[in-house]
Amino acid sequence: MAKKERPKADEAKPAEFDMTPMIDVTFQLIIFFLIANDLSKKEIVDLQLPQALHSIQDQDVAGEERRVIINLERPKQDPPEKIPTVTVKGQVLEREKLKLYLRQEADKKREGGPGSPSAVFVLIRADRRAPWVHVQYVMQVLADQNIAMYKLQFATTKSADGKSARPQ
């Protein structure tokens, strides 16, 4: 029987690097970013936004953590008095739940003591086919003395060619 030669003590094996933990961490990071990206898109509902004659691009990145996005979808039935679907953070809210939610959000960022205005920005995204009376209702809720959110923005779109819409 042939004996295997043992490596001499002074001959060192090349060092091996185990890549398994690094691959595991990489896959965990990929999964985390995919999930985080999916959750951030739930705030925005696919709507046909109205076209604006004049608009200013929103540049306030610092206010993102203080922004509430309210989506008003067009009613599914024809009568204009039908209440549109109000969606906030991926949840459909009835009128009373909307008031309660907005009050809680306003209380988190009061500029002064109780009863003072809130520093929360509100972005209203209304479908262009939704009756204006529903947007007015949301604005009235925001103006309620218990809520007092006065920093409003409206989401609009430009025409397909990228220019502002022209009156017809």
N, CA, C and O of each residue as an XYZ file, in Angstrom:
672
protein
N       0.826     -1.153      0.000
C       0.000      0.000      0.000
C       0.886      1.236      0.000
O       1.830      1.345      0.783
N       0.571      2.144     -0.874
C       1.388      3.346     -0.990
C       0.962      4.349      0.065
O      -0.225      4.546      0.327
N       1.925      4.953      0.640
C       1.646      5.970      1.635
C       1.573      7.319      0.953
O       2.315      7.623      0.019
N       0.633      8.127      1.469
C       0.547      9.495      0.957
C       1.632     10.304      1.618
O       1.940     10.155      2.801
N       2.177     11.137      0.829
C       3.185     12.011      1.412
C       2.494     13.147      2.123
O       1.592     13.788      1.584
N       2.924     13.380      3.318
C       2.375     14.503      4.074
C       3.089     15.761      3.649
O       4.289     15.759      3.377
N       2.322     16.843      3.598
C       3.003     18.097      3.269
C       3.931     18.488      4.402
O       3.647     18.265      5.579
N       4.991     19.047      4.029
C       5.950     19.475      5.035
C       5.394     20.657      5.798
O       4.575     21.410      5.272
N       5.822     20.824      7.010
C       5.314     21.881      7.878
C       5.595     23.260      7.320
O       4.822     24.192      7.540
N       6.690     23.394      6.605
C       7.025     24.722      6.108
C       6.254     25.070      4.825
O       6.250     26.227      4.406
N       5.612     24.091      4.209
C       4.792     24.360      3.035
C       3.377     24.686      3.518
O       2.705     23.837      4.105
N       2.938     25.892      3.272
C       1.606     26.317      3.721
C       0.608     26.160      2.578
O       0.920     26.406      1.412
N      -0.598     25.744      2.947
C      -1.670     25.666      1.957
C      -2.142     27.089      1.650
O      -2.078     27.962      2.516
N      -2.603     27.322      0.455
C      -3.164     28.638      0.167
C      -4.435     28.825      1.001
O      -5.199     27.880      1.202
N      -4.652     30.041      1.479
C      -5.815     30.320      2.312
C      -7.079     30.261      1.463
O      -7.107     30.734      0.327
N      -8.113     29.676      2.034
C      -9.404     29.588      1.354
C     -10.372     30.533      2.048
O     -10.367     30.678      3.271
N     -11.196     31.167      1.236
C     -12.156     32.124      1.762
C     -13.551     31.573      1.535
O     -13.918     31.260      0.402
N     -14.331     31.452      2.595
C     -15.695     30.926      2.508
C     -16.644     32.050      2.101
O     -16.853     32.985      2.875
N     -17.216     31.977      0.915
C     -18.099     33.018      0.380
C     -19.557     32.846      0.806
O     -20.369     33.732      0.540
N     -19.909     31.762      1.445
C     -21.295     31.491      1.797
C     -21.930     32.593      2.643
O     -23.022     33.042      2.295
N     -21.317     33.055      3.726
C     -21.955     34.122      4.513
C     -22.153     35.415      3.719
O     -23.156     36.107      3.896
N     -21.206     35.737      2.851
C     -21.340     36.959      2.058
C     -22.508     36.843      1.077
O     -23.242     37.809      0.870
N     -22.679     35.695      0.488
C     -23.799     35.476     -0.439
C     -25.115     35.535      0.321
O     -26.084     36.106     -0.178
N     -25.172     34.956      1.520
C     -26.383     35.014      2.334
C     -26.769     36.452      2.651
O     -27.936     36.823      2.522
N     -25.813     37.255      3.060
C     -26.084     38.661      3.390
C     -26.552     39.417      2.146
O     -27.463     40.241      2.229
N     -25.946     39.146      1.010
C     -26.337     39.815     -0.235
C     -27.782     39.508     -0.586
O     -28.537     40.415     -0.938
N     -28.177     38.255     -0.498
C     -29.558     37.900     -0.799
C     -30.529     38.517      0.204
O     -31.622     38.930     -0.182
N     -30.163     38.588      1.456
C     -31.031     39.226      2.448
C     -31.207     40.707      2.149
O     -32.306     41.239      2.301
N     -30.147     41.379      1.728
C     -30.263     42.791      1.358
C     -31.151     42.984      0.133
O     -31.952     43.917      0.084
N     -31.011     42.111     -0.846
C     -31.855     42.208     -2.040
C     -33.320     42.052     -1.659
O     -34.163     42.820     -2.123
N     -33.635     41.070     -0.822
C     -35.018     40.855     -0.393
C     -35.534     42.058      0.385
O     -36.672     42.482      0.182
N     -34.721     42.608      1.267
C     -35.131     43.784      2.044
C     -35.476     44.955      1.133
O     -36.512     45.595      1.314
N     -34.621     45.243      0.156
C     -34.870     46.379     -0.727
C     -36.088     46.155     -1.616
O     -36.818     47.104     -1.904
N     -36.318     44.940     -2.048
C     -37.512     44.661     -2.842
C     -38.779     44.890     -2.032
O     -39.737     45.479     -2.532
N     -38.791     44.435     -0.806
C     -39.973     44.614      0.046
C     -40.165     46.084      0.396
O     -41.288     46.585      0.346
N     -39.104     46.774      0.745
C     -39.213     48.197      1.091
C     -39.694     49.005     -0.104
O     -40.491     49.929      0.062
N     -39.236     48.684     -1.285
C     -39.659     49.395     -2.488
C     -41.138     49.153     -2.755
O     -41.851     50.087     -3.123
N     -41.610     47.941     -2.580
C     -43.014     47.618     -2.801
C     -43.908     48.362     -1.815
O     -44.963     48.861     -2.207
N     -43.516     48.447     -0.552
C     -44.330     49.118      0.454
C     -44.431     50.620      0.198
O     -45.467     51.221      0.482
N     -43.396     51.222     -0.320
C     -43.436     52.669     -0.551
C     -44.377     53.035     -1.692
O     -44.881     54.158     -1.728
N     -44.627     52.128     -2.617
C     -45.504     52.416     -3.743
C     -46.980     52.245     -3.394
O     -47.836     52.648     -4.183
N     -47.302     51.674     -2.266
C     -48.694     51.465     -1.910
C     -49.412     52.758     -1.587
O     -50.643     52.784     -1.567
N     -48.676     53.838     -1.332
C     -49.304     55.110     -1.032
C     -49.917     55.744     -2.266
O     -50.838     56.553     -2.151
N     -49.429     55.395     -3.430
C     -49.875     56.047     -4.654
C     -50.756     55.091     -5.445
O     -50.343     53.988     -5.803
N     -51.987     55.543     -5.709
C     -52.951     54.775     -6.479
C     -52.864     55.242     -7.930
O     -52.633     56.423     -8.191
N     -53.047     54.328     -8.864
C     -53.010     54.681    -10.281
C     -54.273     55.458    -10.631
O     -55.368     54.894    -10.656
N     -54.120     56.759    -10.903
C     -55.240     57.643    -11.203
C     -54.975     58.391    -12.496
O     -53.833     58.498    -12.941
N     -56.040     58.907    -13.096
C     -55.900     59.845    -14.197
C     -55.947     61.233    -13.584
O     -57.022     61.748    -13.277
N     -54.788     61.833    -13.408
C     -54.702     63.133    -12.759
C     -55.140     64.240    -13.710
O     -55.012     64.101    -14.927
N     -55.658     65.344    -13.159
C     -56.024     66.471    -14.019
C     -54.786     67.137    -14.593
O     -53.699     67.060    -14.019
N     -54.964     67.790    -15.729
C     -53.854     68.512    -16.338
C     -53.832     69.936    -15.794
O     -54.881     70.546    -15.588
N     -52.652     70.451    -15.566
C     -52.492     71.800    -15.017
C     -52.049     72.763    -16.113
O     -51.224     72.432    -16.964
N     -52.622     73.968    -16.066
C     -52.166     75.007    -16.986
C     -50.788     75.496    -16.578
O     -49.913     75.695    -17.421
N     -50.601     75.689    -15.280
C     -49.315     76.125    -14.731
C     -49.049     75.293    -13.486
O     -49.944     75.070    -12.671
N     -47.834     74.848    -13.352
C     -47.497     74.057    -12.168
C     -46.030     74.241    -11.834
O     -45.235     74.707    -12.650
N     -45.697     73.867    -10.622
C     -44.321     73.909    -10.148
C     -43.968     72.508     -9.671
O     -44.711     71.899     -8.902
N     -42.848     72.009    -10.125
C     -42.381     70.683     -9.702
C     -42.104     70.689     -8.207
O     -41.480     71.621     -7.700
N     -42.551     69.678     -7.504
C     -42.315     69.551     -6.070
C     -40.856     69.215     -5.826
O     -40.354     68.218     -6.346
N     -40.169     70.034     -5.040
C     -38.753     69.823     -4.745
C     -38.512     69.507     -3.277
O     -37.360     69.339     -2.878
N     -39.553     69.421     -2.462
C     -39.392     69.260     -1.023
C     -39.159     67.802     -0.664
O     -40.105     67.076     -0.357
N     -37.925     67.375     -0.700
C     -37.587     65.998     -0.346
C     -37.551     65.846      1.171
O     -37.878     64.778      1.688
N     -37.161     66.890      1.888
C     -37.043     66.819      3.348
C     -38.400     66.630      4.010
O     -38.468     66.092      5.115
N     -39.475     67.055      3.368
C     -40.800     66.952      3.969
C     -41.490     65.625      3.740
O     -42.643     65.452      4.135
N     -40.806     64.683      3.107
C     -41.436     63.402      2.795
C     -41.936     62.678      4.038
O     -42.994     62.051      4.005
N     -41.188     62.757      5.130
C     -41.639     62.035      6.329
C     -42.815     62.730      6.983
O     -43.465     62.161      7.860
N     -43.098     63.963      6.564
C     -44.220     64.696      7.128
C     -45.348     64.851      6.110
O     -46.177     65.749      6.256
N     -45.402     64.026      5.115
C     -46.404     64.162      4.066
C     -47.432     63.041      4.156
O     -47.096     61.869      4.326
N     -48.690     63.439      4.038
C     -49.790     62.488      3.961
C     -50.321     62.559      2.538
O     -50.630     63.641      2.040
N     -50.427     61.420      1.891
C     -50.934     61.369      0.517
C     -52.353     60.825      0.562
O     -52.591     59.711      1.027
N     -53.300     61.636      0.066
C     -54.708     61.249      0.025
C     -55.085     61.041     -1.436
O     -54.965     61.958     -2.249
N     -55.539     59.843     -1.767
C     -55.964     59.502     -3.124
C     -57.483     59.477     -3.184
O     -58.128     58.825     -2.363
N     -58.058     60.183     -4.152
C     -59.509     60.171     -4.377
C     -59.768     59.518     -5.727
O     -59.507     60.105     -6.777
N     -60.283     58.302     -5.683
C     -60.583     57.598     -6.920
C     -61.982     57.945     -7.377
O     -62.852     58.255     -6.563
N     -62.194     57.895     -8.658
C     -63.501     58.179     -9.248
C     -64.509     57.130     -8.765
O     -64.179     55.950     -8.647
N     -65.752     57.579     -8.486
C     -66.763     56.590     -8.109
C     -66.966     55.563     -9.220
O     -66.885     55.888    -10.404
N     -67.227     54.339     -8.827
C     -67.389     53.264     -9.806
C     -68.727     53.355    -10.538
O     -68.854     52.869    -11.662
N     -69.736     53.983     -9.897
C     -71.028     54.154    -10.555
C     -71.148     55.566    -11.103
O     -70.346     56.445    -10.787
N     -72.171     55.765    -11.936
C     -72.328     57.027    -12.643
C     -72.791     58.222    -11.818
O     -72.332     59.332    -12.090
N     -73.671     58.068    -10.828
C     -74.177     59.292    -10.194
C     -73.055     60.102     -9.553
O     -72.232     59.544     -8.827
N     -73.008     61.422     -9.811
C     -71.931     62.239     -9.260
C     -71.975     62.361     -7.744
O     -70.962     62.681     -7.122
N     -73.136     62.112     -7.138
C     -73.218     62.206     -5.679
C     -72.589     60.997     -4.987
O     -72.409     61.001     -3.769
N     -72.257     59.969     -5.758
C     -71.592     58.793     -5.200
C     -70.237     59.200     -4.643
O     -69.463     59.883     -5.313
N     -69.957     58.782     -3.429
C     -68.721     59.159     -2.752
C     -67.552     58.411     -3.383
O     -67.632     57.198     -3.577
N     -66.461     59.121     -3.708
C     -65.308     58.425     -4.278
C     -64.584     57.609     -3.212
O     -64.790     57.802     -2.014
N     -63.748     56.711     -3.662
C     -62.948     55.906     -2.752
C     -61.765     56.739     -2.281
O     -61.002     57.254     -3.099
N     -61.607     56.875     -0.968
C     -60.506     57.623     -0.385
C     -59.492     56.616      0.137
O     -59.812     55.789      0.992
N     -58.273     56.685     -0.376
C     -57.228     55.752      0.006
C     -56.053     56.516      0.602
O     -55.562     57.478      0.012
N     -55.608     56.076      1.779
C     -54.442     56.651      2.442
C     -53.553     55.492      2.884
O     -54.002     54.601      3.605
N     -52.300     55.505      2.456
C     -51.319     54.456      2.777
C     -51.837     53.059      2.437
O     -51.627     52.110      3.193
N     -52.507     52.941      1.308
C     -52.989     51.651      0.843
C     -54.266     51.178      1.495
O     -54.738     50.086      1.179
N     -54.850     51.960      2.401
C     -56.087     51.565      3.080
C     -57.230     52.465      2.641
O     -57.079     53.685      2.569
N     -58.368     51.861      2.350
C     -59.560     52.624      2.014
C     -60.183     53.103      3.319
O     -60.439     52.310      4.225
N     -60.424     54.416      3.406
C     -60.963     55.006      4.630
C     -62.328     55.634      4.368
O     -62.511     56.379      3.405
N     -63.280     55.319      5.241
C     -64.571     55.996      5.211
C     -64.368     57.407      5.747
O     -63.298     57.726      6.267
N     -65.383     58.250      5.623
C     -65.237     59.661      6.007
C     -64.831     59.843      7.465
O     -63.932     60.631      7.755
N     -65.462     59.144      8.369
C     -65.145     59.322      9.795
C     -63.756     58.794     10.131
O     -63.043     59.385     10.943
N     -63.372     57.684      9.509
C     -62.023     57.146      9.737
C     -60.972     58.082      9.154
O     -59.873     58.200      9.696
N     -61.308     58.753      8.044
C     -60.389     59.726      7.461
C     -60.156     60.876      8.436
O     -59.017     61.304      8.627
N     -61.217     61.374      9.048
C     -61.083     62.461     10.027
C     -60.210     62.026     11.200
O     -59.324     62.765     11.628
N     -60.460     60.845     11.710
C     -59.693     60.338     12.843
C     -58.217     60.175     12.474
O     -57.339     60.566     13.243
N     -57.943     59.603     11.305
C     -56.565     59.403     10.866
C     -55.847     60.741     10.707
O     -54.714     60.898     11.164
N     -56.500     61.702     10.063
C     -55.872     63.005      9.842
C     -55.621     63.735     11.157
O     -54.614     64.429     11.301
N     -56.518     63.583     12.101
C     -56.304     64.232     13.397
C     -55.086     63.629     14.100
O     -54.280     64.357     14.680
N     -54.950     62.309     14.051
C     -53.794     61.659     14.671
C     -52.498     62.100     14.008
O     -51.508     62.361     14.691
N     -52.500     62.184     12.681
C     -51.307     62.627     11.967
C     -50.989     64.090     12.279
O     -49.826     64.456     12.443
N     -52.013     64.911     12.360
C     -51.805     66.336     12.657
C     -51.230     66.520     14.054
O     -50.373     67.379     14.265
N     -51.693     65.726     15.002
C     -51.216     65.849     16.379
C     -49.738     65.489     16.519
O     -49.069     65.965     17.437
N     -49.232     64.661     15.626
C     -47.819     64.264     15.701
C     -46.884     65.422     15.383
O     -45.752     65.448     15.866
N     -47.333     66.379     14.581
C     -46.455     67.459     14.102
C     -47.086     68.833     14.322
O     -47.131     69.640     13.393
N     -47.559     69.106     15.495
C     -48.104     70.431     15.798
C     -46.979     71.439     15.888
O     -45.919     71.149     16.443
N     -47.209     72.632     15.339
C     -46.184     73.680     15.352
C     -46.091     74.359     16.712
O     -45.073     74.972     17.034
N     -47.123     74.254     17.492
C     -47.125     74.837     18.829
C     -47.824     73.869     19.768
O     -47.645     72.655     19.667
N     -48.608     74.399     20.665
C     -49.368     73.558     21.590
C     -50.629     73.027     20.944
O     -50.817     73.160     19.735
N     -51.501     72.422     21.750
C     -52.777     71.905     21.232
C     -53.595     73.038     20.611
O     -53.639     74.149     21.139
N     -54.235     72.743     19.494
C     -55.040     73.741     18.804
C     -54.258     74.556     17.783
O     -54.851     75.312     17.014
N     -52.947     74.414     17.764
C     -52.139     75.149     16.789
C     -52.114     74.384     15.466
O     -52.422     73.192     15.443
N     -51.756     75.041     14.374
C     -51.710     74.357     13.078
C     -50.670     73.238     13.063
O     -49.703     73.252     13.824
N     -50.894     72.284     12.190
C     -49.973     71.157     12.042
C     -48.978     71.444     10.924
O     -49.311     72.118      9.949
N     -47.771     70.939     11.063
C     -46.724     71.128     10.055
C     -46.716     70.012      9.012
O     -45.777     69.919      8.221
N     -47.736     69.173      8.998
C     -47.799     68.058      8.058
C     -48.239     68.566      6.686
O     -49.204     69.322      6.571
N     -47.521     68.143      5.654
C     -47.909     68.447      4.281
C     -48.938     67.415      3.830
O     -48.851     66.243      4.199
N     -49.904     67.848      3.038
C     -50.912     66.943      2.497
C     -50.875     67.041      0.980
O     -50.990     68.129      0.416
N     -50.715     65.906      0.330
C     -50.765     65.836     -1.125
C     -52.092     65.193     -1.498
O     -52.352     64.038     -1.160
N     -52.924     65.947     -2.192
C     -54.220     65.433     -2.631
C     -54.072     64.995     -4.082
O     -53.741     65.791     -4.961
N     -54.322     63.724     -4.307
C     -54.282     63.148     -5.655
C     -55.698     62.723     -5.999
O     -56.168     61.678     -5.547
N     -56.377     63.535     -6.801
C     -57.762     63.250     -7.160
C     -57.854     62.877     -8.632
O     -57.233     63.504     -9.489
N     -58.638     61.847     -8.905
C     -58.890     61.459    -10.288
C     -59.576     62.632    -10.987
O     -60.434     63.292    -10.400
N     -59.202     62.887    -12.227
C     -59.768     64.044    -12.920
C     -61.258     63.900    -13.180
O     -61.936     64.895    -13.436
N     -61.779     62.682    -13.117
C     -63.206     62.454    -13.327
C     -64.006     62.487    -12.030
O     -65.232     62.388    -12.055
N     -63.319     62.626    -10.898
C     -64.022     62.710     -9.606
C     -64.615     64.105     -9.463
O     -63.956     65.091     -9.796
N     -65.843     64.204     -8.976
C     -66.449     65.524     -8.799
C     -65.655     66.378     -7.806
O     -65.146     65.878     -6.803
N     -65.564     67.665     -8.107
C     -64.794     68.597     -7.282
C     -65.339     68.669     -5.866
O     -64.581     68.957     -4.940
N     -66.607     68.423     -5.671
C     -67.205     68.517     -4.344
C     -66.518     67.577     -3.352
O     -66.484     67.865     -2.156
N     -65.982     66.482     -3.820
C     -65.296     65.535     -2.931
C     -63.919     66.052     -2.532
O     -63.467     65.822     -1.411
N     -63.260     66.744     -3.442
C     -61.987     67.387     -3.092
C     -62.251     68.489     -2.075
O     -61.482     68.667     -1.131
N     -63.343     69.229     -2.269
C     -63.713     70.276     -1.320
C     -63.974     69.692      0.060
O     -63.603     70.287      1.071
N     -64.610     68.529      0.102
C     -64.883     67.895      1.393
C     -63.575     67.587      2.120
O     -63.450     67.854      3.315
N     -62.606     67.029      1.405
C     -61.309     66.713      2.024
C     -60.651     67.999      2.527
O     -60.076     68.018      3.615
N     -60.734     69.057      1.747
C     -60.148     70.336      2.158
C     -60.848     70.887      3.409
O     -60.196     71.471      4.274
N     -62.154     70.705      3.506
C     -62.881     71.144      4.701
C     -62.466     70.334      5.924
O     -62.333     70.883      7.018
N     -62.264     69.042      5.743
C     -61.802     68.206      6.855
C     -60.430     68.677      7.319
O     -60.173     68.757      8.520
N     -59.548     68.989      6.372
C     -58.210     69.455      6.730
C     -58.251     70.794      7.456
O     -57.398     71.064      8.301
N     -59.239     71.639      7.133
C     -59.356     72.954      7.760
C     -60.047     72.906      9.122
O     -60.087     73.917      9.824
N     -60.588     71.759      9.503
C     -61.246     71.619     10.802
C     -60.294     72.075     11.903
O     -59.096     71.798     11.842
N     -60.821     72.773     12.908
C     -59.961     73.340     13.950
C     -59.220     72.272     14.752
O     -58.166     72.560     15.319
N     -59.735     71.065     14.811
C     -59.051     69.986     15.527
C     -57.936     69.354     14.699
O     -57.047     68.699     15.242
N     -57.987     69.550     13.391
C     -56.977     68.976     12.498
C     -55.983     70.051     12.067
O     -54.779     69.897     12.271
N     -56.471     71.129     11.480
C     -55.687     72.312     11.112
C     -54.447     72.000     10.281
O     -53.342     72.426     10.617
N     -54.637     71.259      9.203
C     -53.560     71.031      8.238
C     -53.764     72.030      7.104
O     -54.772     71.977      6.400
N     -52.824     72.924      6.929
C     -53.003     73.972      5.934
C     -51.991     73.909      4.802
O     -52.087     74.694      3.859
N     -51.046     73.022      4.864
C     -50.022     72.908      3.821
C     -50.479     71.871      2.801
O     -50.240     70.675      2.966
N     -51.141     72.345      1.743
C     -51.733     71.461      0.744
C     -50.976     71.524     -0.569
O     -50.438     72.563     -0.955
N     -50.949     70.401     -1.235
C     -50.421     70.301     -2.588
C     -51.398     69.449     -3.379
O     -52.030     68.545     -2.833
N     -51.518     69.741     -4.665
C     -52.389     68.974     -5.541
C     -51.546     68.335     -6.630
O     -50.717     68.996     -7.254
N     -51.759     67.062     -6.853
C     -51.020     66.355     -7.897
C     -51.710     66.603     -9.234
O     -52.925     66.449     -9.359
N     -50.919     66.986    -10.224
C     -51.428     67.199    -11.576
C     -50.462     66.542    -12.553
O     -49.415     66.024    -12.164
N     -50.827     66.573    -13.799
C     -49.982     66.002    -14.827
C     -49.876     66.969    -15.992
O     -50.669     67.902    -16.119
N     -48.907     66.736    -16.821
C     -48.777     67.506    -18.049
C     -49.350     66.689    -19.195
O     -49.631     65.501    -19.039
N     -49.521     67.322    -20.336
C     -50.041     66.612    -21.496
C     -49.022     65.591    -21.979
O     -47.883     65.580    -21.511
N     -49.417     64.748    -22.896
C     -48.564     63.653    -23.368
C     -47.264     64.151    -23.994
O     -46.255     63.448    -23.954
N     -47.273     65.357    -24.574
C     -46.060     65.873    -25.202
C     -45.122     66.532    -24.205
O     -44.068     67.039    -24.589
N     -45.499     66.532    -22.901
C     -44.628     67.072    -21.869
C     -44.814     68.547    -21.610
O     -44.166     69.110    -20.728
N     -45.709     69.196    -22.382
C     -45.968     70.620    -22.168
C     -47.204     70.790    -21.304
O     -48.021     69.877    -21.189
N     -47.338     71.950    -20.704
C     -48.524     72.224    -19.897
C     -49.753     72.202    -20.784
O     -49.693     72.538    -21.967
N     -50.873     71.799    -20.189
C     -52.115     71.749    -20.937
C     -52.554     73.159    -21.321
O     -52.318     74.106    -20.571
N     -53.184     73.304    -22.467
C     -53.681     74.585    -22.955
C     -55.202     74.609    -22.838
O     -55.854     73.589    -23.063
N     -55.775     75.763    -22.488
C     -57.240     75.823    -22.443
C     -57.815     75.638    -23.846
O     -57.223     76.072    -24.834
N     -58.963     74.996    -23.917
C     -59.574     74.755    -25.226
C     -60.835     75.558    -25.392
O     -61.484     75.480    -26.435
